[in-house]
Amino acid sequence: MNLIATERKSPVLSRAEFGCLRGAHTINVTRGCEFDCVYCYARGYPEAPATGQVYLYRNLPKKLTAELDNPRRRTPVGRVIFNTASDSFQTHPDILDITYRAMRVLLERRIKFHS
């Protein structure tokens, strides 16, 4: 796997637009996934990276904190779903570190999450 550290420019929290997750807040720690599962629908996305490439959003915990603490935030966050287009528990230690830090941000604010 080729891990590429990058900065996330778009918001960290997004809303799912499909199935039973419609409207739920979601987080993906990476774009791409080392597991390369044959059944993964996310591999078919136009923005999906090439096989073997995983982009890690190294600024994700900081951006998540800023989004949640923004006094202008209009939509309350009741729960967050991790892993809608990648896996937060990939084996690389840097991915795990960002995942755990993001989860800590949610836990400190008593926001429930699922992975």
C-alpha positions in Angstrom: 0.0 0.0 0.0 1.2 3.5 -0.8 0.0 5.8 1.9 -0.3 9.5 0.9 -0.8 12.0 3.6 -2.9 14.9 2.5 -5.0 17.8 3.9 -8.8 17.5 3.8 -10.2 20.7 2.2 -13.9 19.8 2.3 -15.9 19.4 5.5 -15.1 16.3 7.5 -18.7 15.6 8.4 -21.0 14.9 5.5 -24.5 13.5 5.2 -25.1 10.1 3.7 -27.4 10.2 0.7 -28.2 6.5 0.4 -30.3 3.8 1.9 -30.8 3.4 5.6 -28.0 5.9 6.3 -29.7 8.7 4.5 -29.2 11.9 6.4 -26.8 10.5 9.0 -23.5 12.3 9.5 -20.6 10.3 8.1 -16.8 10.4 8.3 -14.1 8.7 6.2 -10.6 8.9 7.5 -9.1 8.0 4.2 -9.9 8.0 0.5 -9.1 4.5 -0.7 -8.5 1.4 1.4 -5.7 -1.1 1.8 -8.1 -4.0 2.0 -9.3 -3.7 -1.7 -12.4 -5.8 -1.0 -13.9 -7.2 -4.2 -17.4 -6.4 -3.0 -16.7 -2.7 -2.1 -19.0 -0.3 -3.9 -16.7 2.6 -3.1 -14.1 1.4 -5.5 -16.5 2.3 -8.4 -16.6 6.0 -7.4 -15.0 8.3 -10.0 -12.9 9.9 -7.3 -11.6 6.5 -5.9 -7.8 6.3 -6.0 -6.0 3.6 -7.9 -5.6 0.2 -6.3 -2.9 0.3 -3.7 -3.1 4.1 -3.1 -4.7 5.4 0.2 -5.0 9.1 1.0 -4.9 9.8 4.7 -6.5 13.1 5.8 -4.0 14.0 8.4 -5.8 17.2 9.5 -9.1 15.4 10.1 -9.2 15.6 13.9 -8.5 19.3 13.8 -11.1 20.0 11.2 -13.6 17.8 13.0 -13.1 19.8 16.2 -13.5 23.1 14.4 -16.7 21.9 12.7 -18.3 20.6 15.9 -17.3 23.7 17.9 -18.4 26.2 15.3 -21.1 28.4 17.0 -22.8 28.8 13.6 -23.4 25.1 13.2 -27.1 24.7 12.3 -27.4 20.9 12.2 -27.0 19.1 15.5 -24.9 15.9 15.3 -26.8 13.1 16.9 -24.6 10.2 15.7 -21.7 9.7 13.3 -21.1 6.7 11.0 -17.5 5.9 10.2 -16.5 3.9 7.1 -19.0 4.6 4.4 -16.4 4.5 1.7 -13.2 3.2 3.4 -12.2 1.4 6.6 -11.0 3.3 9.6 -9.2 0.3 11.0 -6.7 -0.3 8.2 -3.5 -1.7 9.6 -1.2 1.3 9.0 -0.4 3.0 12.4 -0.9 6.5 11.0 -4.4 5.6 9.8 -5.2 4.1 13.2 -3.8 7.2 15.0 -6.1 9.6 13.0 -9.1 7.3 13.5 -8.6 7.1 17.3 -8.0 10.9 17.5 -11.2 11.6 15.6 -13.2 9.2 17.8 -11.8 10.9 20.9 -13.1 14.2 19.6 -16.6 12.7 19.3 -16.4 11.0 22.7 -15.3 14.2 24.4 -18.5 15.8 23.1 -20.7 12.8 24.0 -21.5 12.2 20.3 -22.4 8.6 19.5 -20.7 6.9 16.6 -20.7 3.6 14.8 -17.9 2.0 12.7 
